[in-house]
Amino acid sequence: TEMVFSGSYPPLYAVFIRSITGVMHILWSSLAARSLGLAKAMKGSIDREDLIPGTLVSAVLHFLWNTAPTIFSLGVLFPFTLNSVRRMIKTAVQDETNWGYAQFAPDEKE
């Protein structure tokens, strides 16, 4: 709540994330339960090794959900930022040339 009141998160974004997180936890639990249900239906009983597939899929999806902001920032925002910085540098060099300051730049062609 502090992040919403301080303005770090827009209120609707916070409501959306909190709402979807509950649904995602139900999804992860249901994947594990589905795996156990399939094992019971196919074999008639549940063994310890039957816990692994559903739990593994649930854990991987939970991991992806928790790391989605980091993956998004590295995969989308970081390249966008690098491109923006490159364009700003190109514009600054062009401005120096247009204003006649290019002659004062160091010569790096050795």
PAZAPA-4460 file (N, C-alpha, C; in steps of 0.05 Angstrom, whole numbers, plus 32768, in hexadecimal, padded with zeros to 4 digits):
% residues 110
    n_x    n_y    n_z   ca_x   ca_y   ca_z    c_x    c_y    c_z   seq   type   mol
   8010   7FE8   8000   8000   8000   8000   8011   8019   8000     1      T     A
   8029   8018   800C   803A   802F   800D   8042   8038   7FF1     2      E     A
   8047   8024   7FDF   804F   802A   7FC4   8039   8037   7FB4     3      M     A
   8020   8030   7FBA   8009   803C   7FAC   8006   8059   7FB6     4      V     A
   8007   805D   7FD1   8003   8078   7FDB   801A   808A   7FD5     5      F     A
   8032   807F   7FD2   8049   8091   7FCC   804A   8097   7FAE     6      S     A
   803A   8089   7F9E   803A   808F   7F81   804C   807D   7F71     7      G     A
   805A   8069   7F7E   806B   8057   7F70   805C   8045   7F5C     8      S     A
   8044   803C   7F65   8033   802C   7F54   8019   803A   7F50     9      Y     A
   800E   803A   7F37   7FF3   8045   7F33   7FDF   8032   7F41    10      P     A
   7FCA   803D   7F4D   7FB7   802C   7F5C   7FAB   8015   7F4C    11      P     A
   7FA3   801B   7F33   7F97   8006   7F22   7FAB   7FEF   7F1C    12      L     A
   7FC4   7FF6   7F19   7FD9   7FE2   7F14   7FDC   7FD0   7F2C    13      Y     A
   7FDC   7FDC   7F44   7FDE   7FCC   7F5D   7FC6   7FBA   7F60    14      A     A
   7FAE   7FC3   7F5A   7F96   7FB2   7F5C   7F98   7F9C   7F48    15      V     A
   7FA1   7FA2   7F30   7FA3   7F8D   7F1B   7FB7   7F77   7F23    16      F     A
   7FCE   7F7F   7F2D   7FE3   7F6C   7F35   7FD9   7F5B   7F4C    17      I     A
   7FCD   7F68   7F60   7FC3   7F58   7F77   7FAD   7F45   7F6F    18      R     A
   7F9C   7F4D   7F5C   7F86   7F3C   7F53   7F91   7F24   7F43    19      S     A
   7FA3   7F29   7F31   7FAD   7F14   7F20   7FBF   7F00   7F2F    20      I     A
   7FCC   7F0A   7F44   7FDD   7EF8   7F54   7FCD   7EE3   7F62    21      T     A
   7FB6   7EE9   7F6C   7FA5   7ED5   7F78   7F9D   7EC0   7F64    22      G     A
   7F96   7EC8   7F4C   7F8E   7EB5   7F37   7FA6   7EA3   7F30    23      V     A
   7FBE   7EAF   7F2E   7FD6   7E9F   7F27   7FDC   7E8A   7F3C    24      M     A
   7FD9   7E91   7F56   7FDE   7E7D   7F6B   7FCA   7E66   7F69    25      H     A
   7FB2   7E6B   7F62   7F9E   7E56   7F5E   7FA7   7E45   7F46    26      I     A
   7FB0   7E51   7F31   7FBA   7E43   7F19   7FD1   7E30   7F20    27      L     A
   7FE4   7E3A   7F2F   7FFB   7E29   7F36   7FF3   7E11   7F47    28      W     A
   7FE1   7E16   7F5A   7FD8   7E00   7F6A   7FC8   7DEC   7F5A    29      S     A
   7FB8   7DF6   7F47   7FA7   7DE4   7F37   7FB9   7DD3   7F24    30      S     A
   7FCF   7DDE   7F1B   7FE1   7DCE   7F0A   7FED   7DB6   7F19    31      L     A
   7FF5   7DBB   7F32   7FFF   7DA5   7F42   7FE9   7D91   7F48    32      A     A
   7FD1   7D9A   7F4E   7FBB   7D88   7F54   7FB3   7D78   7F3B    33      A     A
   7FB4   7D85   7F24   7FAD   7D77   7F0B   7FC0   7D60   7F06    34      R     A
   7FDA   7D65   7F0B   7FEE   7D51   7F07   7FE9   7D39   7F1A    35      S     A
   7FE2   7D3F   7F33   7FDB   7D29   7F45   7FC2   7D1A   7F3D    36      L     A
   7FAE   7D29   7F34   7F95   7D1D   7F2B   7F99   7D0B   7F13    37      G     A
   7FAA   7D13   7F00   7FB0   7D02   7EE9   7FBE   7CE9   7EF2    38      L     A
   7FD1   7CEB   7F04   7FDF   7CD4   7F0E   7FCC   7CC0   7F1B    39      A     A
   7FBA   7CCA   7F2B   7FA6   7CB9   7F39   7F94   7CAC   7F25    40      K     A
   7F8B   7CBB   7F11   7F79   7CB0   7EFD   7F86   7C9B   7EEB    41      A     A
   7FA0   7C9F   7EE5   7FAE   7C8D   7ED3   7FB8   7C74   7EE1    42      M     A
   7FC2   7C77   7EFA   7FCE   7C61   7F07   7FBD   7C56   7F1E    43      K     A
   7FAA   7C65   7F28   7F9A   7C5D   7F3E   7FA5   7C65   7F59    44      G     A
   7FBD   7C6F   7F5A   7FC9   7C78   7F73   7FDD   7C8E   7F6D    45      S     A
   7FE5   7C9B   7F82   7FF9   7CB1   7F80   8012   7CA9   7F8E    46      I     A
   8028   7CAB   7F80   8043   7CA5   7F8C   8052   7CBF   7F90    47      D     A
   8069   7CBE   7F9D   8078   7CD6   7FA2   8082   7CE3   7F88    48      R     A
   808A   7CD3   7F75   8094   7CDE   7F5C   807E   7CEC   7F4C    49      E     A
   8065   7CE8   7F53   804F   7CF6   7F45   804D   7D13   7F4E    50      D     A
   805A   7D1A   7F64   805A   7D36   7F6D   806C   7D48   7F5C    51      L     A
   8080   7D3C   7F50   8095   7D4B   7F42   808A   7D5B   7F2A    52      I     A
   807C   7D4F   7F17   8074   7D5E   7EFF   8063   7D76   7F04    53      P     A
   804E   7D73   7F14   803C   7D8A   7F1A   804A   7D9F   7F2A    54      G     A
   805A   7D97   7F3E   8068   7DAA   7F4E   807D   7DB9   7F3E    55      T     A
   808A   7DAB   7F2C   809F   7DB7   7F1C   8093   7DCC   7F09    56      L     A
   807D   7DC5   7EFC   8070   7DD8   7EEA   8066   7DF0   7EF9    57      V     A
   805A   7DEB   7F10   8050   7E01   7F21   8067   7E13   7F2A    58      S     A
   807D   7E07   7F32   8094   7E17   7F3B   80A0   7E28   7F24    59      A     A
   80A2   7E1C   7F0D   80AD   7E2B   7EF6   809B   7E42   7EEE    60      V     A
   8080   7E3E   7EEE   806E   7E54   7EE8   806F   7E69   7EFD    61      L     A
   8071   7E61   7F16   8073   7E75   7F2C   808D   7E85   7F29    62      H     A
   80A3   7E78   7F22   80BC   7E85   7F1E   80BA   7E9A   7F07    63      F     A
   80AE   7E91   7EF1   80AA   7EA4   7EDA   8099   7EBC   7EE1    64      L     A
   8084   7EB7   7EF1   8073   7ECD   7EFA   8082   7EE1   7F0B    65      W     A
   8092   7ED6   7F1E   80A1   7EE8   7F30   80B8   7EF7   7F22    66      N     A
   80C3   7EEB   7F0D   80D9   7EF8   7EFF   80D0   7F07   7EE6    67      T     A
   80B6   7F08   7EE0   80AC   7F15   7EC8   80B5   7F33   7EC7    68      A     A
   80B3   7F43   7EDD   80BC   7F5E   7EDA   80D9   7F61   7ED3    69      P     A
   80EA   7F50   7EDE   8107   7F51   7ED8   810C   7F49   7EBB    70      T     A
   80FE   7F34   7EB2   8101   7F2B   7E97   80F8   7F41   7E84    71      I     A
   80E2   7F4E   7E8A   80D7   7F63   7E79   80EB   7F7B   7E78    72      F     A
   80F5   7F82   7E8F   8107   7F99   7E8F   8121   7F93   7E80    73      S     A
   812B   7F7B   7E83   8144   7F75   7E74   813F   7F70   7E56    74      L     A
   8129   7F64   7E50   8123   7F5D   7E34   8117   7F74   7E24    75      G     A
   8109   7F86   7E30   80FB   7F9B   7E21   8106   7FB7   7E28    76      V     A
   8106   7FBE   7E42   810D   7FD9   7E4A   812B   7FDF   7E46    77      L     A
   813C   7FCC   7E4C   8159   7FD1   7E4A   8161   7FD6   7E2D    78      F     A
   8159   7FC6   7E19   8160   7FCD   7DFE   8154   7FE8   7DF5    79      P     A
   813B   7FED   7DFE   812F   8007   7DF7   813F   801E   7E02    80      F     A
   8148   801B   7E1B   8158   8030   7E28   8173   8033   7E19    81      T     A
   8180   801D   7E12   8199   801F   7E03   8195   802E   7DE8    82      L     A
   817F   8028   7DDA   8179   8035   7DC1   8174   8053   7DC5    83      N     A
   8167   805A   7DDA   8162   8076   7DE0   817B   8085   7DE6    84      S     A
   818D   8078   7DF6   81A7   8085   7DFC   81B7   8088   7DE2    85      V     A
   81B7   8074   7DD1   81C6   8076   7DB8   81BC   808D   7DA7    86      R     A
   81A2   8091   7DA5   8196   80A7   7D96   819E   80C2   7DA2    87      R     A
   819E   80C3   7DBD   81A5   80DD   7DCA   81C2   80E4   7DC4    88      M     A
   81D4   80D0   7DC5   81F0   80D5   7DBF   81F3   80DE   7DA2    89      I     A
   81E6   80D0   7D90   81E7   80D8   7D74   81DD   80F4   7D6F    90      K     A
   81C8   80FC   7D7D   81BD   8117   7D7A   81D1   812B   7D86    91      T     A
   81DD   8124   7D9D   81F0   8137   7DA9   8209   813B   7D98    92      A     A
   8213   8126   7D8B   822A   8129   7D79   8222   813A   7D61    93      V     A
   820A   8136   7D57   8200   8146   7D40   81FE   8163   7D48    94      Q     A
   81F4   8169   7D60   81F2   8184   7D69   820D   8191   7D6C    95      D     A
   8221   8182   7D76   823C   818E   7D78   8247   8195   7D5C    96      E     A
   8242   8184   7D49   824B   8189   7D2D   823C   81A1   7D22    97      T     A
   8222   81A3   7D26   8213   81BA   7D1B   821B   81D4   7D28    98      N     A
   8222   81D4   7D42   8229   81EC   7D50   8246   81F4   7D4D    99      W     A
   8256   81E3   7D40   8271   81EA   7D3B   8284   81E1   7D51   100      G     A
   827B   81D0   7D63   828D   81C7   7D79   829A   81AD   7D73   101      Y     A
   8295   81A1   7D5C   82A1   8187   7D55   82C0   8189   7D54   102      A     A
   82CA   81A1   7D4D   82E7   81A4   7D4B   82F5   81A1   7D66   103      Q     A
   82E6   81A5   7D7C   82F2   81A3   7D96   82F1   8187   7DA2   104      F     A
   82E4   8175   7D94   82E2   8159   7D9E   82FC   814B   7D9B   105      A     A
   8303   8139   7DAD   831D   812B   7DAA   831C   8119   7D92   106      P     A
   8334   8116   7D86   8337   8105   7D6E   833D   80E9   7D78   107      D     A
   832B   80D6   7D73   832E   80BB   7D7D   8335   80A7   7D67   108      E     A
   833D   80B1   7D50   8343   80A0   7D39   8361   809C   7D38   109      K     A
   836C   808B   7D48   8389   8087   7D48   838F   806C   7D3D   110      E     A
***
